[in-house]
Amino acid sequence: MHKTLRTLCLLALSLGAVAADAPAARAAPAPFQIKGFRSAHFGMTADQVRAAIQHDFKVGPDAVREFDNDVEKTRVVVVALPALEPGPGPASVSYILGATSRKLMHVNVMWSSPDQPSNDERAKIAAAGLQLTHYFRQQTWKPDGVTTAVPSGPNGLVLFAGIDPNNALVEVRLTGVAITGASAPAPTGPARLRVAYAATIGKQDVAAPVKQGSF
């Protein structure tokens, strides 16, 4: 594995131990609350989300598109951005509105490398993931509501997942990067970094699956 990439991945896997050893220096701050992404808050309508996108990213209405997810019956509002820190290169932000409520319930922020990235490009995606993980680790979460450095397949890693007191969730997930050691298969395809915000970790407002025995 590329030396820089291996160093980043080993750092990700050691995050939990470092935090556990840090002494408490002051009273715990108020718990972090996940309300959405920037000025787009959970519970907003599609029109409100569009206005929030234009405000947050200084884009015109033509930069924002909408479509239906035919499987989940949700409505998706998407903006593509030429750059969004701390990730390298372009990003897309998808705002998902519930199938029945038609209100914002989930946001995905995604960075993706080219289809056949170099090791350096994969390393930059991983480095951005670690920056975001460090940011979220500084916040105060629901007791027992934090998970870090969980492998997800041979080339994936949940760098961080945090649950706030209202059971809203944020997750930082890295894919397309070799993280399980030199014997792991080399990643193929693009490297991706996703930050997902969910209004609740419980039941989602999506179309019900076909019931067993219906056909």
C-alpha positions in Angstrom: 0.0 0.0 0.0 1.1 3.6 -0.7 3.1 4.8 2.4 1.0 8.0 2.9 -2.3 6.1 2.5 -1.2 3.4 5.0 -0.2 6.1 7.5 -3.6 7.8 7.2 -5.5 4.5 7.6 -3.5 3.4 10.6 -4.2 6.8 12.2 -8.0 6.3 11.6 -7.9 2.9 13.3 -6.1 4.4 16.4 -8.6 7.3 16.9 -10.6 5.5 19.6 -7.6 4.7 21.8 -6.3 8.2 21.7 -9.6 9.7 22.8 -10.1 7.2 25.6 -6.7 8.2 27.1 -7.4 11.9 27.2 -8.1 13.3 30.7 -11.2 15.4 31.3 -10.0 19.0 31.7 -13.3 20.8 32.2 -17.1 20.3 32.5 -18.7 18.7 29.5 -20.2 21.2 27.1 -23.8 21.0 25.9 -24.5 18.0 23.6 -24.0 18.5 19.9 -27.3 18.7 18.0 -27.7 17.6 14.4 -30.3 19.8 12.8 -29.5 19.2 9.1 -26.7 20.6 7.0 -25.8 24.3 7.2 -29.0 26.3 6.9 -31.0 23.4 5.5 -32.8 22.0 8.5 -34.7 18.8 9.0 -38.4 19.3 8.4 -38.0 21.8 5.5 -40.0 21.6 2.3 -38.3 21.2 -1.1 -38.8 25.0 -1.7 -37.2 25.8 1.6 -34.3 23.4 0.9 -33.7 25.1 -2.5 -33.6 28.5 -0.9 -31.1 27.2 1.8 -28.9 25.7 -1.0 -28.8 29.0 -2.9 -28.0 30.8 0.3 -25.3 28.4 1.5 -23.4 28.0 -1.7 -24.2 31.2 -3.6 -25.6 29.4 -6.6 -28.5 30.2 -8.9 -31.7 28.2 -9.1 -30.6 26.4 -12.3 -27.7 24.8 -10.3 -30.2 22.9 -8.2 -32.1 19.9 -9.6 -34.8 17.6 -8.2 -35.9 14.0 -9.0 -37.8 11.2 -7.4 -36.3 8.0 -6.1 -38.6 5.5 -7.7 -37.7 2.7 -5.2 -38.0 4.6 -1.9 -40.6 7.1 -3.3 -38.6 10.0 -1.8 -37.9 13.3 -3.3 -34.2 14.3 -3.8 -32.8 17.8 -4.2 -29.2 17.9 -5.4 -26.5 20.5 -6.0 -23.1 19.8 -7.6 -20.3 21.9 -6.3 -16.8 22.5 -7.9 -15.2 22.4 -4.5 -16.2 22.0 -0.9 -13.7 22.0 2.0 -12.2 19.9 3.4 -12.6 17.4 0.6 -10.5 17.5 -2.5 -12.1 18.4 -5.8 -15.8 18.5 -6.6 -18.6 17.5 -4.2 -22.3 16.8 -4.4 -24.9 17.4 -1.7 -28.1 15.4 -1.8 -31.1 16.4 0.3 -33.7 13.6 0.8 -37.3 14.4 1.6 -39.6 11.8 3.1 -42.0 9.7 0.9 -45.1 10.8 2.8 -44.1 13.9 4.6 -42.2 15.5 1.7 -40.0 17.1 4.4 -36.2 17.0 4.7 -35.0 13.9 6.6 -31.6 13.1 5.3 -28.6 14.8 3.7 -25.6 13.2 2.0 -22.4 15.1 1.3 -20.2 13.2 -1.1 -16.7 13.6 -2.6 -15.4 11.2 -5.2 -12.1 10.7 -6.9 -11.7 9.9 -10.6 -12.7 6.3 -11.6 -9.0 5.2 -11.6 -7.4 7.4 -9.0 -3.7 7.5 -8.1 -2.6 6.5 -4.6 -2.1 10.2 -3.9 -5.7 11.0 -4.9 -6.9 8.2 -2.6 -4.8 9.5 0.2 -6.3 13.0 -0.2 -9.8 11.6 0.1 -8.7 9.7 3.3 -7.1 12.8 4.7 -10.3 14.8 4.3 -12.1 12.0 6.1 -9.8 12.2 9.0 -10.2 16.0 9.2 -14.0 15.5 9.4 -13.6 12.8 12.0 -11.5 15.0 14.2 -14.1 17.8 14.0 -16.9 15.5 15.0 -14.9 13.9 17.8 -14.5 17.3 19.4 -18.3 17.5 19.9 -20.3 16.1 22.8 -22.6 13.2 21.9 -25.3 11.1 23.5 -23.7 8.7 26.1 -22.6 5.5 24.2 -23.6 7.3 21.0 -20.2 7.3 19.3 -18.6 4.6 17.0 -15.3 5.0 15.3 -13.1 3.1 12.9 -15.4 0.2 11.9 -14.3 -1.7 8.8 -17.0 -2.0 6.2 -15.9 -4.5 3.6 -12.3 -4.9 2.4 -11.9 -1.3 1.2 -14.3 0.7 3.4 -14.3 2.2 6.8 -16.9 4.0 9.0 -14.5 6.6 10.4 -17.1 8.1 12.7 -20.8 7.8 13.7 -22.4 10.0 16.3 -25.9 10.1 17.8 -27.2 13.2 19.4 -29.7 13.4 22.3 -32.6 13.5 19.8 -31.4 10.3 18.1 -30.3 12.2 15.0 -27.2 10.7 13.4 -24.1 11.8 11.5 -21.8 9.3 9.8 -18.4 9.7 8.1 -17.8 6.8 5.7 -14.7 6.2 3.5 -14.7 3.7 0.6 -12.3 2.7 -2.1 -9.2 2.8 0.1 -7.2 -0.2 1.3 -7.5 0.0 5.1 -7.0 -3.5 6.4 -3.3 -4.0 5.9 -0.9 -5.0 3.1 -2.6 -8.4 2.5 -6.0 -6.7 1.7 -7.0 -6.6 -2.0 -6.0 -3.4 -3.7 -9.0 -1.1 -4.1 -10.5 -0.6 -7.5 -12.7 2.2 -8.8 -13.0 5.6 -7.2 -12.3 6.5 -3.6 -15.3 8.1 -2.0 -16.0 10.1 1.2 -19.5 10.5 2.4 -20.9 12.5 5.4 -24.5 11.5 6.1 -26.9 13.4 8.3 -30.1 11.7 9.3 -33.0 13.2 11.3 -33.5 9.9 13.2 -31.9 6.5 13.5 -35.3 4.9 13.7 -37.8 4.2 11.0 -37.3 6.2 7.8 -40.0 7.8 5.8 -39.6 5.6 2.7 -41.9 3.3 0.7 -42.5 0.0 2.4 -40.9 -3.1 0.8 -43.0 -5.7 -0.8 -44.4 -8.0 1.9 -43.2 -11.6 2.2 -45.8 -13.9 0.6 -47.4 -11.2 -1.5 -46.3 -12.8 -4.7 
